[in-house]
Amino acid sequence: MQNDKGILSGILRWTPYEIIWLLLFFGMAVFITIATKDNFFGFLVFLSGVLCVLMAAKGSILNYPAGTFNCVGYSWIAWHNGLWGEVGLNMLFYLPMNIIGFLMWRGHVDQDIVRMRKMGWRGILLLVLICAVSVTAGGFGLSFIPGQNTPFIDAATNVLSIIATILMVRRYREQWLCYISLNILSVIMWSIRWANNSPEGPLMVLMWSAYLINAFYGMYTWTKGASQNQADAVNAAPAGEGR
């Protein structure tokens, strides 16, 4: 375990890609906020979400504080758009998992970066099966709630978010497969809300598009990290230092 000063210094070591990505979407968010006359709160939710996912892609533990603000703010916006599944997901699952994830990651950090793992093919196949069954059941249940919009898409975003969060807390790179699927569906969901004159629609579409791009970067970063950790474990095994 390392001290908070070490973690903070690591977060500041950003690559040129990360700086450009952050500035690009920050600028687009400012433009859309002004053009659509959206409130400052929506902008803060967008910014906290962008910071959270970028830090997660880097493997930084500070993704959790940013994610805590984002899940509360996003819940408020989702509530006003009739997306009850999104509200329940963020307040009843994301919020406590941010605290749990922060505590669990603190014991697995080396040189400011969390130690990453990857699943085998059997685990991935089981993951796909669980997602398919859960989305079908969840969408059917949400369809009975009055005022619920896009129940099966909403169910899919809930299921994928829950599973991705669990994988993230457990430090598995396969979280990014879930996040890629989740972000595509979320862009579709908020595009529908935008078409139905939701004032937050444009900014939310931009936010989830930013998440989608970041998810591919996260998959790349965590694949490298997990492979390196696996190789290090193999090299350390003869000395009696297993996983």
Residue frames as qw, qx, qy, qz and C-alpha x, y, z in Angstrom:
[[0.000, 0.890, 0.456, 0.000, 0.00, 0.00, 0.00],
 [0.450, 0.196, -0.003, 0.871, 1.26, 3.48, -0.77],
 [0.068, -0.498, -0.421, 0.755, 0.47, 6.91, 0.61],
 [0.363, 0.793, 0.466, -0.152, -2.01, 9.36, -0.85],
 [0.001, 0.828, -0.283, -0.485, 0.73, 11.72, -2.00],
 [0.287, -0.256, 0.819, 0.426, 2.20, 8.96, -4.15],
 [0.387, 0.505, 0.770, 0.057, -1.18, 8.19, -5.66],
 [0.206, 0.899, 0.201, -0.329, -1.78, 11.85, -6.49],
 [0.110, -0.673, 0.517, 0.517, 1.62, 12.26, -8.12],
 [0.368, 0.035, 0.872, 0.322, 0.88, 9.24, -10.30],
 [0.358, 0.702, 0.605, -0.116, -2.43, 10.66, -11.47],
 [0.105, 0.885, -0.080, -0.446, -0.69, 13.80, -12.68],
 [0.242, -0.388, 0.734, 0.502, 1.55, 11.80, -15.03],
 [0.683, 0.529, 0.387, -0.323, -0.85, 11.87, -17.98],
 [0.552, 0.065, 0.597, 0.578, 0.03, 10.86, -21.52],
 [0.070, 0.187, -0.284, -0.938, -0.44, 13.26, -24.48],
 [0.261, -0.300, -0.796, -0.457, -3.43, 11.17, -25.62],
 [0.299, -0.561, -0.715, 0.293, -5.14, 11.52, -22.24],
 [0.114, -0.455, -0.147, 0.871, -4.60, 15.29, -22.13],
 [0.151, 0.049, -0.518, -0.841, -5.92, 15.77, -25.69],
 [0.287, -0.389, -0.850, -0.209, -8.90, 13.47, -25.00],
 [0.240, -0.574, -0.586, 0.519, -9.80, 15.37, -21.84],
 [0.033, -0.399, 0.041, 0.915, -9.43, 18.85, -23.39],
 [0.143, -0.099, -0.697, -0.696, -11.39, 17.85, -26.50],
 [0.317, -0.514, -0.783, -0.149, -14.43, 16.61, -24.63],
 [0.236, -0.533, -0.414, 0.699, -14.20, 19.41, -22.07],
 [0.018, 0.231, -0.248, -0.941, -14.35, 21.96, -24.88],
 [0.259, -0.250, -0.754, -0.550, -17.25, 20.16, -26.56],
 [0.301, -0.545, -0.741, 0.252, -19.13, 20.04, -23.26],
 [0.115, -0.453, -0.179, 0.866, -18.69, 23.81, -22.77],
 [0.133, 0.059, -0.498, -0.855, -19.96, 24.46, -26.29],
 [0.322, -0.372, -0.813, -0.311, -23.03, 22.22, -25.94],
 [0.263, -0.523, -0.621, 0.521, -23.85, 23.62, -22.49],
 [0.002, 0.395, 0.003, -0.919, -23.84, 27.16, -23.87],
 [0.194, 0.004, -0.642, -0.742, -25.60, 26.28, -27.15],
 [0.397, -0.398, -0.793, -0.235, -28.42, 24.33, -25.49],
 [0.288, -0.568, 0.180, -0.749, -28.60, 26.65, -22.46],
 [0.779, -0.281, -0.557, 0.062, -28.22, 23.64, -20.18],
 [0.469, -0.862, 0.087, -0.172, -27.54, 24.27, -16.51],
 [0.114, 0.725, -0.648, 0.203, -24.09, 24.20, -14.88],
 [0.695, -0.298, 0.592, -0.280, -25.02, 21.11, -12.89],
 [0.920, 0.354, 0.150, -0.073, -25.32, 19.03, -16.06],
 [0.477, 0.758, -0.403, 0.189, -21.87, 20.22, -17.08],
 [0.285, -0.613, 0.666, -0.315, -20.40, 19.19, -13.72],
 [0.875, -0.021, 0.437, -0.209, -21.96, 15.74, -14.03],
 [0.806, 0.582, -0.094, 0.054, -20.42, 15.40, -17.48],
 [0.219, 0.776, -0.524, 0.274, -16.99, 16.55, -16.29],
 [0.532, -0.467, 0.639, -0.300, -16.93, 14.27, -13.24],
 [0.930, 0.174, 0.294, -0.137, -17.91, 11.32, -15.43],
 [0.665, 0.690, -0.251, 0.138, -15.17, 12.03, -17.96],
 [0.049, -0.708, 0.626, -0.322, -12.56, 12.32, -15.20],
 [0.762, -0.258, 0.514, -0.299, -13.82, 9.12, -13.57],
 [0.940, 0.296, 0.168, -0.025, -13.61, 6.92, -16.67],
 [0.499, 0.750, -0.375, 0.220, -10.25, 8.35, -17.74],
 [0.265, -0.625, 0.650, -0.342, -8.77, 7.64, -14.31],
 [0.873, -0.065, 0.428, -0.223, -10.28, 4.14, -14.40],
 [0.836, 0.539, -0.088, 0.059, -8.67, 3.49, -17.80],
 [0.232, 0.740, -0.540, 0.328, -5.33, 4.58, -16.32],
 [0.737, -0.168, -0.621, 0.207, -5.86, 2.25, -13.36],
 [0.090, 0.348, -0.395, 0.845, -5.94, 5.13, -10.87],
 [0.234, -0.399, -0.819, 0.340, -7.71, 4.69, -7.56],
 [0.055, 0.318, 0.219, -0.921, -8.90, 8.30, -7.75],
 [0.249, -0.199, -0.665, -0.676, -11.56, 7.25, -10.24],
 [0.310, -0.462, -0.821, 0.128, -13.71, 6.38, -7.23],
 [0.080, -0.496, -0.361, 0.785, -14.09, 9.89, -5.68],
 [0.187, 0.208, -0.365, -0.888, -14.94, 11.35, -9.10],
 [0.301, -0.197, -0.855, -0.373, -17.35, 8.48, -9.72],
 [0.145, -0.446, -0.750, 0.467, -19.15, 9.11, -6.44],
 [0.146, 0.457, 0.101, -0.872, -20.12, 12.65, -7.45],
 [0.253, 0.152, -0.637, -0.712, -21.04, 11.50, -10.95],
 [0.211, -0.269, -0.933, -0.111, -23.38, 8.72, -9.88],
 [0.017, -0.546, -0.594, 0.590, -25.34, 11.04, -7.57],
 [0.166, 0.481, -0.125, -0.852, -25.59, 13.81, -10.16],
 [0.220, 0.079, -0.790, -0.566, -26.43, 11.45, -12.99],
 [0.063, -0.379, -0.907, 0.173, -29.19, 9.89, -10.88],
 [0.129, 0.568, 0.335, -0.741, -30.83, 13.29, -10.52],
 [0.260, 0.384, -0.446, -0.766, -30.77, 13.81, -14.29],
 [0.184, -0.055, -0.943, -0.273, -32.03, 10.28, -15.02],
 [0.069, 0.428, 0.764, -0.477, -34.91, 10.79, -12.53],
 [0.277, 0.589, 0.115, -0.751, -36.16, 13.76, -14.53],
 [0.356, 0.373, -0.618, -0.593, -36.02, 11.69, -17.73],
 [0.874, -0.021, 0.072, -0.480, -38.07, 8.73, -16.52],
 [0.664, 0.363, -0.649, 0.077, -35.12, 6.31, -16.44],
 [0.704, -0.600, 0.170, -0.341, -35.91, 4.63, -13.13],
 [0.974, -0.019, -0.072, 0.215, -33.52, 1.75, -13.70],
 [0.510, 0.533, -0.232, 0.634, -30.65, 4.19, -14.09],
 [0.324, -0.708, 0.218, -0.589, -31.61, 5.92, -10.84],
 [0.900, -0.392, 0.096, -0.162, -31.77, 2.68, -8.88],
 [0.884, 0.242, -0.152, 0.369, -28.51, 1.44, -10.37],
 [0.334, 0.605, -0.272, 0.670, -26.55, 4.54, -9.41],
 [0.375, -0.628, 0.273, -0.625, -27.95, 5.15, -5.93],
 [0.885, -0.330, 0.190, -0.267, -28.36, 1.58, -4.71],
 [0.960, 0.072, 0.081, 0.256, -25.34, -0.02, -6.40],
 [0.563, 0.600, -0.123, 0.554, -22.77, 2.44, -7.80],
 [0.217, -0.831, 0.209, -0.468, -22.65, 4.63, -4.71],
 [0.779, -0.535, 0.315, -0.081, -21.79, 1.87, -2.19],
 [0.928, 0.183, 0.128, 0.297, -19.56, 0.10, -4.75],
 [0.340, 0.809, -0.198, 0.437, -17.47, 3.25, -5.14],
 [0.445, -0.734, 0.410, -0.309, -16.64, 3.03, -1.44],
 [0.931, -0.165, 0.327, 0.016, -16.02, -0.73, -1.56],
 [0.793, 0.528, 0.014, 0.304, -13.90, -0.43, -4.71],
 [0.091, 0.864, -0.327, 0.373, -11.74, 2.30, -3.22],
 [0.624, -0.589, 0.467, -0.214, -11.05, 0.20, -0.12],
 [0.948, 0.055, 0.302, 0.080, -10.33, -2.97, -2.12],
 [0.657, 0.684, -0.082, 0.306, -7.99, -1.28, -4.60],
 [0.176, -0.899, 0.345, -0.206, -5.87, 0.33, -1.89],
 [0.726, -0.442, 0.526, 0.029, -4.31, -3.03, -1.08],
 [0.789, 0.220, 0.485, 0.307, -3.36, -3.78, -4.72],
 [0.316, 0.949, -0.010, 0.002, -1.56, -0.68, -5.97],
 [0.755, -0.221, 0.207, 0.582, 2.02, -0.62, -7.27],
 [0.315, -0.124, 0.266, 0.902, 3.70, 2.61, -8.39],
 [0.282, 0.302, 0.102, -0.905, 0.37, 4.45, -8.51],
 [0.569, 0.150, -0.530, -0.611, -1.27, 1.81, -10.74],
 [0.799, -0.168, 0.402, -0.414, -3.59, -1.00, -9.65],
 [0.186, -0.271, 0.916, 0.230, -2.46, -4.57, -10.41],
 [0.664, 0.271, -0.135, -0.684, -4.66, -5.82, -13.27],
 [0.460, -0.073, 0.885, -0.010, -5.93, -9.34, -14.07],
 [0.500, 0.236, -0.443, -0.706, -7.64, -11.10, -16.98],
 [0.788, 0.010, 0.477, -0.388, -10.14, -13.94, -17.31],
 [0.275, -0.123, 0.880, 0.368, -9.90, -17.13, -19.37],
 [0.290, -0.056, -0.601, -0.743, -12.25, -18.01, -22.25],
 [0.325, -0.409, -0.852, 0.016, -14.54, -20.06, -20.00],
 [0.151, -0.488, -0.454, 0.730, -15.01, -17.08, -17.76],
 [0.129, 0.223, -0.261, -0.930, -15.80, -14.83, -20.73],
 [0.322, -0.204, -0.789, -0.482, -18.40, -17.27, -22.09],
 [0.293, -0.498, -0.755, 0.310, -20.05, -17.50, -18.68],
 [0.071, -0.383, -0.164, 0.906, -20.03, -13.72, -18.51],
 [0.231, 0.021, -0.512, -0.827, -21.88, -13.46, -21.85],
 [0.360, -0.353, -0.845, -0.179, -24.49, -16.00, -20.75],
 [0.239, -0.496, -0.592, 0.588, -25.16, -14.20, -17.46],
 [0.041, 0.280, -0.076, -0.956, -25.54, -10.87, -19.28],
 [0.278, -0.114, -0.679, -0.670, -28.01, -12.27, -21.84],
 [0.367, -0.455, -0.811, 0.032, -30.27, -13.91, -19.26],
 [0.231, -0.476, -0.443, 0.724, -30.20, -10.92, -16.90],
 [0.080, 0.157, -0.234, -0.956, -30.99, -8.37, -19.62],
 [0.333, -0.265, -0.749, -0.508, -33.98, -10.39, -20.83],
 [0.391, -0.524, -0.720, 0.233, -35.40, -10.76, -17.32],
 [0.213, -0.405, -0.250, 0.853, -34.69, -7.16, -16.36],
 [0.120, 0.006, -0.395, -0.911, -36.24, -5.67, -19.49],
 [0.368, -0.409, -0.774, -0.313, -39.39, -7.71, -18.99],
 [0.371, -0.543, -0.597, 0.459, -39.70, -6.49, -15.40],
 [0.139, -0.320, -0.040, 0.936, -39.07, -2.81, -16.21],
 [0.103, -0.222, -0.621, -0.744, -41.69, -2.88, -18.98],
 [0.328, -0.606, -0.723, -0.046, -44.43, -3.06, -16.31],
 [0.291, -0.477, -0.315, 0.767, -43.40, 0.25, -14.66],
 [0.262, 0.875, 0.406, 0.037, -45.61, 3.18, -15.76],
 [0.055, 0.981, -0.141, -0.119, -43.61, 5.89, -17.52],
 [0.653, -0.401, 0.519, 0.378, -40.58, 3.65, -18.10],
 [0.516, 0.761, -0.238, -0.313, -38.78, 4.51, -21.34],
 [0.591, 0.529, -0.608, -0.034, -36.85, 1.94, -23.44],
 [0.795, -0.494, 0.250, -0.248, -37.13, -0.86, -20.83],
 [0.974, 0.050, 0.056, 0.213, -34.82, -3.40, -22.48],
 [0.491, 0.623, -0.221, 0.567, -32.10, -0.85, -23.25],
 [0.350, -0.730, 0.292, -0.509, -32.43, 0.47, -19.70],
 [0.930, -0.317, 0.164, -0.088, -32.19, -3.11, -18.38],
 [0.863, 0.330, -0.091, 0.372, -29.12, -3.78, -20.51],
 [0.206, 0.719, -0.303, 0.591, -27.33, -0.68, -19.23],
 [0.626, -0.618, 0.275, -0.389, -28.16, -1.71, -15.66],
 [0.988, -0.099, 0.099, 0.059, -26.96, -5.30, -16.06],
 [0.727, 0.474, -0.141, 0.477, -23.78, -4.35, -17.90],
 [0.049, -0.780, 0.287, -0.554, -23.02, -1.62, -15.36],
 [0.775, -0.526, 0.245, -0.251, -23.41, -3.97, -12.41],
 [0.971, 0.042, 0.085, 0.219, -21.27, -6.71, -13.92],
 [0.536, 0.638, -0.163, 0.528, -18.62, -4.25, -15.16],
 [0.278, -0.787, 0.291, -0.468, -18.40, -2.66, -11.71],
 [0.897, -0.373, 0.228, -0.066, -17.93, -6.04, -10.03],
 [0.877, 0.290, 0.024, 0.382, -15.21, -6.94, -12.53],
 [0.241, 0.786, -0.197, 0.535, -13.58, -3.56, -11.96],
 [0.561, -0.704, 0.302, -0.313, -13.52, -3.99, -8.18],
 [0.935, -0.175, 0.292, 0.098, -12.00, -7.43, -8.76],
 [0.159, -0.722, 0.476, 0.476, -9.44, -5.81, -11.13],
 [0.647, 0.200, 0.689, 0.257, -10.39, -7.79, -14.28],
 [0.059, -0.266, 0.408, 0.872, -9.73, -6.24, -17.68],
 [0.027, 0.363, 0.856, 0.368, -12.97, -7.81, -19.03],
 [0.031, 0.658, 0.462, -0.594, -14.84, -4.95, -17.40],
 [0.058, 0.473, -0.288, -0.831, -14.05, -3.00, -20.57],
 [0.040, -0.168, -0.870, -0.462, -15.91, -5.47, -22.79],
 [0.079, -0.653, -0.728, 0.193, -18.99, -4.71, -20.69],
 [0.075, -0.661, -0.127, 0.735, -18.31, -0.98, -20.74],
 [0.026, -0.158, 0.595, 0.788, -17.96, -0.90, -24.53],
 [0.118, -0.419, -0.849, -0.300, -21.37, -2.59, -24.92],
 [0.174, -0.678, -0.558, 0.446, -22.87, -0.43, -22.17],
 [0.099, -0.508, 0.077, 0.853, -21.68, 2.82, -23.72],
 [0.038, -0.080, -0.707, -0.702, -23.02, 1.96, -27.17],
 [0.197, -0.568, -0.793, -0.099, -26.45, 1.23, -25.68],
 [0.215, -0.655, -0.376, 0.619, -26.35, 4.38, -23.54],
 [0.054, -0.242, 0.341, 0.907, -25.62, 6.55, -26.57],
 [0.168, -0.310, -0.781, -0.516, -28.67, 4.99, -28.26],
 [0.263, -0.614, -0.705, 0.238, -30.83, 5.46, -25.15],
 [0.156, -0.625, -0.185, 0.742, -29.98, 9.14, -24.70],
 [0.024, -0.047, 0.542, 0.839, -30.26, 9.78, -28.45],
 [0.190, -0.513, -0.793, -0.269, -33.87, 8.61, -28.14],
 [0.263, -0.704, -0.470, 0.462, -34.39, 10.93, -25.16],
 [0.171, -0.352, 0.206, 0.897, -32.79, 13.77, -27.19],
 [0.066, -0.216, -0.705, -0.673, -35.19, 13.08, -30.04],
 [0.312, -0.660, -0.677, -0.089, -37.99, 13.37, -27.49],
 [0.005, -0.812, -0.024, -0.584, -36.80, 16.87, -26.51],
 [0.735, -0.558, -0.225, 0.312, -34.90, 16.03, -23.34],
 [0.064, 0.978, -0.175, 0.092, -32.85, 19.18, -22.46],
 [0.505, -0.643, 0.567, 0.105, -30.03, 17.02, -21.07],
 [0.921, 0.295, 0.253, -0.001, -30.02, 14.76, -24.14],
 [0.574, 0.762, -0.238, 0.184, -27.20, 16.41, -26.17],
 [0.117, -0.743, 0.593, -0.287, -24.77, 16.58, -23.24],
 [0.776, -0.242, 0.549, -0.197, -25.56, 13.01, -22.15],
 [0.886, 0.457, 0.072, 0.040, -25.00, 11.72, -25.70],
 [0.350, 0.790, -0.423, 0.273, -21.63, 13.48, -25.72],
 [0.452, -0.599, 0.590, -0.296, -20.76, 12.10, -22.27],
 [0.884, -0.032, 0.456, -0.100, -21.52, 8.49, -23.22],
 [0.751, 0.641, -0.099, 0.124, -19.69, 8.93, -26.55],
 [0.045, 0.785, -0.548, 0.286, -16.65, 10.08, -24.57],
 [0.696, -0.360, 0.573, -0.239, -17.04, 7.03, -22.34],
 [0.932, 0.318, 0.168, -0.048, -17.14, 4.78, -25.42],
 [0.528, 0.735, -0.352, 0.238, -13.87, 6.12, -26.80],
 [0.237, -0.668, 0.605, -0.362, -12.31, 5.83, -23.35],
 [0.891, -0.150, 0.360, -0.233, -13.53, 2.22, -23.00],
 [0.873, 0.452, -0.110, 0.148, -11.45, 1.16, -26.00],
 [0.218, 0.728, -0.490, 0.427, -8.45, 2.93, -24.46],
 [0.595, -0.492, 0.491, -0.403, -9.16, 1.21, -21.15],
 [0.983, 0.096, 0.134, -0.080, -9.29, -2.19, -22.83],
 [0.664, 0.611, -0.301, 0.308, -5.93, -1.50, -24.46],
 [0.061, -0.693, 0.520, -0.495, -4.31, -0.27, -21.22],
 [0.723, -0.358, 0.453, -0.378, -5.71, -3.05, -19.03],
 [0.966, 0.254, -0.058, 0.001, -4.81, -5.78, -21.54],
 [0.489, 0.616, -0.453, 0.420, -1.19, -4.61, -21.40],
 [0.298, -0.588, 0.510, -0.552, -1.28, -4.31, -17.62],
 [0.901, -0.174, 0.248, -0.310, -2.87, -7.73, -17.06],
 [0.896, 0.368, -0.201, 0.144, -0.41, -9.43, -19.41],
 [0.269, 0.648, -0.508, 0.500, 2.52, -7.77, -17.67],
 [0.544, -0.479, 0.465, -0.508, 1.24, -8.79, -14.24],
 [0.984, 0.036, 0.072, -0.160, 0.75, -12.36, -15.44],
 [0.727, 0.504, -0.344, 0.314, 4.30, -12.45, -16.80],
 [0.049, -0.644, 0.522, -0.558, 5.67, -10.99, -13.57],
 [0.790, -0.330, 0.318, -0.406, 3.81, -13.64, -11.55],
 [0.969, 0.219, -0.104, 0.049, 5.29, -16.43, -13.67],
 [0.494, 0.593, -0.427, 0.472, 8.79, -15.01, -13.27],
 [0.273, -0.578, 0.483, -0.599, 8.31, -14.63, -9.51],
 [0.917, -0.193, -0.111, -0.331, 6.89, -18.14, -8.99],
 [0.807, 0.182, -0.474, 0.300, 10.27, -19.97, -8.71],
 [0.182, 0.372, -0.499, 0.761, 11.18, -17.67, -5.86],
 [0.216, -0.360, -0.847, 0.327, 8.05, -18.75, -4.01],
 [0.129, 0.323, 0.215, -0.913, 6.08, -15.61, -4.72],
 [0.150, 0.384, 0.854, 0.317, 2.77, -16.76, -6.25],
 [0.157, -0.472, -0.349, -0.794, -0.33, -14.84, -7.19]]
